[in-house]
Amino acid sequence: MSSLYINYSNFFIPQKVLENNHFNEIGLTNEEIIAKSGIEQRRRTSSTENTNTMAIEAIKNSLDNLPYSLQEVDLIIGATYTPYDTIYSVAHTVQQYFDIANARCFTVDAACSSFINAVEIATCFFVAKKAKRAIIVCSENNSAYNNGKDKASGFLWGDGAAVAFISEERFSEGDIEIVDVNTTGLGNVGDSNESITLQPNHGGLKMPNGRDVFHYACTHLIGETKNMLDKNSLSIGDMSYFIPHQANKRITNYVAKQFGLPNSRVLSNIEQLGNTGCAGSLIALAQNQHRFHSNEHIVVSVFGGGYSSGSLLLKKI
């Protein structure tokens, strides 16, 4: 396979901030929430914002720095488990809004690992010579489905979107090479069918078995990352930055400790944004792309409800 590059990435987060004291009414204090999750605040959509509008805004925020026209894009992959419309998907919304004719267009859902699932799928289109320019847009409107009175997990969720533009061509020194990608389905392990669920008519977004999620998230974030590095003859010391799924700061801290990574090499936004689902790791990548230096390796590692996991090895050109 010829090399693939992230030519640019960007994000959108709503302006509305929801502080931890909002949850005092259900008996949770600021200190308790920080101790449980590391979250200090999260963002919420307004009445005029949703999964689709956030995706559009993330792309709008990118246009001034995108090295090619959106009309050259021939593959659009959306990623979300919180759709605004289950038929007129986030990918189709992007295609319609920006008038991107003739592009292949669909949306994927593997819960919080969906960004890396989308990247893996996109690589197949490039290998098959069915794509030259791709948009991967991740958008989660968790607040549309969240039960804010759920003391177990109602405080976790935030809203946000991010986008990556991918092609086989290098356009600038800011490009990031996609070295390798892997995803793993884990529907057969643990309490995958009930530990975290989103059933709109049965309580919405819930995480009744956080202990199971914590165990398997830690196990597979570590495993996916080690396997990816080993496969590419790299060590933990060769990983300049680690971007974990932004699920819970306790998970991040545990994994970082197992790797012996200092805080400066672990990129996190959950403190200010909450758990933004599959958008979280891509938001973190976009927020920090200016920090990466030539030849540095970055690993994005994710874990999603259901369960699923994945890792993405990147190299700054």
Order of alpha helices (4+ residues) and beta strands (2+ residues): beta-beta-alpha-beta-alpha-beta-alpha-beta-alpha-beta-beta-beta-beta-beta-alpha-beta-alpha-alpha-alpha-beta-beta
